[in-house]
Amino acid sequence: MSETLIFYDPFFPFDGERPSSYFLYQLKKTSTVVNACCLKEAFDNNKVTCFINLHGSYFPKQAWKSIYTYFKSGNGFIHLGGIPFRIPCIIKNGEWQKEAEQTAYHQQLNIHEALSVRSENVKKLAYNQNIPIFKGKDTLFSIQDTYNFILHVTKTSSISAEMGSAGPMDAGIYPLVQGVTSNGRNVTAPSVLIENTNGSFAGGRWIFINQKIQKQFWTELGFELLEDLISYSNRKVTEFHLKTNYASYENGERPIVYLQSQSFIEGAIAWTTSFKIYKNNELLYSKFMRINVTELQRNHSFILPIDIEPGLYELTCITESEKGETRVLQQGFWGMDKRLLAEGEPLTCERDYFIKDGRPMPIVGMTYMTSDVARYYLFLPNPHMWDQDMAHMKRAGINYIRTGLWTGWRHMMFIDGHMDEGILRAIDAFILCAKKHELEVTFTFFTFTPEAWEGDNPYLDPRSIHAQKRFITSIVSRHIETTNINWDLINEPSLFDPKRPFAGPKSLHDSFDRKNYQAWLKNRHRSISKLRERWNVTEEDLPSFQAIDPPESSEINFSIRDMITGKRGMKWLDYTLYTMDMHNNWVRELTYSIKQLATNQLITVGQDEALGGLRPSPLFYSDSVNYTTNHTWWLLDDLIWDGIFSKTLTKPNLIQETGIMYVETPDNRAKRSEEELRNILERKYAYAFSTGGAGAVQWLWNTNYYMNNINESNIGAIRADGTEKPEVNVSYDFGEFINNIRDLFKKRKLEDIVVVYPYSNDFSNRRFSVQSTTKLTRTLAYEMNIPFRAISEYHLSELTTAIPKLIIVPSPHNFSTTALNQIVEIVKNNEVNLLFTGPININAYWKNTERMMATVGETTITNLVREEVFQLEGKQYFAAFGKDRIAESMKEVNTEKYTNDVNTYQMGKGRLFWCGLPMELNERSEPLAALYSYVIEQIGISPEFYWKEGDFPGIYGRKLSFETGNLFIFVSEFSRDVKVAITDQLTKQNYSFLLQSERIVMFSTDKNGQIISVYRPKEVAVSTGI
């Protein structure tokens, strides 16, 4: 006999309006209603199968252990009010006292956090037609703010050795009631269902009504709903999965349809099932079945008597139990349509942007796998769901999807060379769905380190590389003529050790690494004697190339404090450069295999903010791919740096992954609201375009809560409950704006300034390059609003294809003599100016030289002091070098003058501006800005526009000039709304607008300065004239 326990206490804190006495009277007829003092003891009754909490966020703290024990029994729960189990209450002096809001209690129920969801755009409420338990009950609820559950239902990984592994799908969340906007978008879910299918709470059906209950609920209709919910939760979870044996079929094949079922209650329950198959909205076949659902999992199957033809087939199964429960299941499959896949032209690219069917295609993209099973999407494919989600994305203005493989490679190709046919057909179906909606697809093969199969080194062992080729080509060979696909070889690569990703060069100390490294060193240095000199070692330390082993970072003296144990670090530069080359070799080898099959499909590598992490950098691997990428995640203060220093001169750079990492307060509450998350994402998109990037791709469409990773459980444009977060508007708004002006993106005017990224320093054992280039970027781009582009110290040949007016080498200290000579030649021959800060005569291996004596005279390299001074046009500026800077870094001065002043030297047709202080490493922005302003003024570089109002710290502005017009981008990182007024330097046109705090303004103009389009035109007005 089942019993229902209802917690209600007239003297206990309550969310919303309390139930009427008549309603309570009705409840007591069929249920046990207990007060707060008795709740703990009430759970001693083992017959309780449904627990109803009427008090919203509030609960008696003394009863928690009993409540939690009840949940572990796998029984039902119904919650009405605010965030469940958020505010514990204790009795004090005879009264119930509220404690502070806490997350610890609901976190034990796998609800990590609950974020407030605003309802301001909701026009109506609608029940979920696939789980119609709220049908006819809409009037019980009003439009109110509600909550978004951040779930952490997965507490282990399915493949512990893989960092990207999914885990057990112990629960699912489904909206029961949704708030719908005037244009049909589902943006809130005031009621949700959590079904626990495994784990500690297996079998439990939990129903949450996450809004304050008002008086219209405490009626006969409300009582009827509660009775229905009690009955529903008492029946525990019944699991159904509708599947086909493949996700796509060749012409003439016949699918097998499976309905997988399992119940969590004893005994058999009779269900009727009705199957219908549609193609192009035409009913092709229907079938009726009666099945019994028990505790044992069963598959009910039949062969579909239809000869498959090209196109998408829709499969619907309506199931109804003898108890009156109804579920609607949907699935789909494709008839292979090679004609559809071959339509149109493949994506190509020019210097800055992608081209599709002869037109520029700036990317407004999205990472996507699926909305039901996350990274298991190829193992449990559902083309119907993909089709629905992609249609949604297309409506949102998205034109590009990034997908691929983050886990499970050995489950797809367990035996080398023998790929699972089901996986291949699922990939086919996914690409077909995207093609149907005119979405470009980038498919990622590997993640972090490639699968090694039985090899010793995933990048170097021929056994591993051959297996990887077979894996890749088994997919590519099916899409040789497909025009909406390109390939990403690996996501966020690290070399070489799979167990130590994101940590810079990490050797496996295998024979392949050792032999390749020795050969690489011999080719670079030619003689062992020269290598000993550069590494500062003796013959006894290094008798031959064959005696060299790859180093570990623990052996290197990165810090000034590492002298204690006698560590040495000169070899670190070489090993890091070597790993860059080995990565490029691996990329080229796999690329060659793809290009043998599909010559017109683009290939890239998806890298995160690795520029400061000693992992494959876009500026280094650009020669091996068709376009570069960056994933902008943590470095919110350096988003422009992220974009600029991953963009080469000759190829597009795509911000291929961007989103917002989850951050918490010290007491484990979410720190940011959903609106703040939207604003951050919007700024990231704006910076992606402002740095000359080809677009931006959000990670992720559907929140993935099937990983043992709380961060992932928070990230996604669509909440776990299936509703849209405010950040979806970034796709809608950018999609509309960018598509309207896509033809503008031709022949972008390049920046006049080039900054050299000092890789010799960055790869050395005394690294300043990240600090120097981020300081430069913050000063030059953010504070001074002066645009620039970047180039690698080791790839300077690009400079000759587009000569800049100014080259900056920011405080590198150790810098390649070959690179410096290349720059000097360009300066001498092309009327180019060079600004070099810090010591200029230290080579890549930290050896003092006289390489620039002929230009700057005799110099001395000496130590810095805490406060330095230099003179510029008769004015003194003060630079500060605090903390470890005076121990780590140096300055270089002329031995005759012995001052830090900025000096100018004629070098052929060009000039050298040299300041021997490492200015980008100083703490103050004012002297650095003064130095840059002086040099820019001497050269005659004009600003893109003049500020009349709004030139405040935290207000960024950029003008991108194209062949037929301009794009203006303004970003606020300022705490107040700001009136901005500017004058275009070329057209003399005036523009003014209000820039909201933390938001962006964008607008495009024609060549004459007339406005063509405005971003978010309903919210933003841009005025012209005075």
Beta strands, then each sheet from edge to edge (+ up, - down):
strand 1: 3-7
strand 2: 32-34
strand 3: 48-53
strand 4: 58-60
strand 5: 76-80
strand 6: 87-92
strand 7: 95-98
strand 8: 111-117
strand 9: 124-127
strand 10: 146-151
strand 11: 171-180
strand 12: 186-196
strand 13: 205-209
strand 14: 238-244
strand 15: 248-249
strand 16: 256-263
strand 17: 269-279
strand 18: 282-293
strand 19: 298-303
strand 20: 311-321
strand 21: 326-335
strand 22: 348-349
strand 23: 354-356
strand 24: 359-360
strand 25: 363-367
strand 26: 400-404
strand 27: 440-447
strand 28: 485-491
strand 29: 603-606
strand 30: 628-632
strand 31: 653-658
strand 32: 695-698
strand 33: 753-757
strand 34: 789-792
strand 35: 806-809
strand 36: 833-837
strand 37: 859-863
strand 38: 867-872
strand 39: 875-880
strand 40: 890-894
strand 41: 903-907
strand 42: 910-915
strand 43: 945-949
strand 44: 955-961
strand 45: 965-972
strand 46: 978-984
strand 47: 990-995
strand 48: 1000-1006
strand 49: 1011-1014
strand 50: 1023-1024
sheet 1: 2+ 1+ 3+ 5+ 13+ 12- 11+ 9-
sheet 2: 4+ 6+ 7-
sheet 3: 8+ 10-
sheet 4: 14+ 16- 19+
sheet 5: 15+ 21+ 20- 17+ 18-
sheet 6: 22+ 23- 24+
sheet 7: 29+ 28+ 27+ 26+ 25+ 32+ 31+ 30+
sheet 8: 34+ 33+ 35+ 36+ 42+ 41-
sheet 9: 37+ 40-
sheet 10: 38+ 39-
sheet 11: 43+ 46- 47+ 50-
sheet 12: 44+ 45- 48+ 49-
end
